[in-house]
């Protein structure tokens, strides 16, 4: 779920929002909402859900889950920046003034 939120929103937010701060904050809020929802879903499944193969065991600390989600979070910020830079590059090609 967090990967879907990152792919669908991060680049678009960077491209369509003028402010980098607003784009990064909006992405972070969307990501953290999805992260909370996904984590709760996986924890409930590991504590006695109906799944045959839960994401992690209740007695183990899910370090790999944390590292993967942190990497996705960082990738999202990189996509926001890429969208913002593409927008600035397109505006400069059209001859519009680009704020520095």
Residue, then its C-alpha position, 0 to 999 in steps of 0.5 A: x500500500x505504501x508503494x502504491x501511494x508513493x508511485x501514484x502521488x510523489x512525482x505528481x505532487x512534485x510536478x504540480x505543486x509550486x512549493x517544495x515544502x508543501x509537496x514534501x509535506x503532502x507526500x509525507x502525510x499521505x505516506x504516513x497515513x498509508x504506513x500506519x494503516x498497512x502496519x496495523x493491518x500486518x500486525x493484526x494479521x500476525x497476531x491471529x489473522x486467517x493468513x497461513x503466512x503472516x508478514x512477520x512473527x509476533x515474537x520477532x522484531x520486523x527490522x527488514x520491514x522497517x528498512x524497506x519502508x524507510x527506503x520507500x519513504x526516501x524514494x518518494x522524496x526523490x520522486x517529489x524532487x524529480x517532479x519539481x525539477x522537471x516542472x522547472x526545466x519545462x518552464x525554462x524551455x518555454x521562456x517563463x521566469x524561473x525563481x531561483 
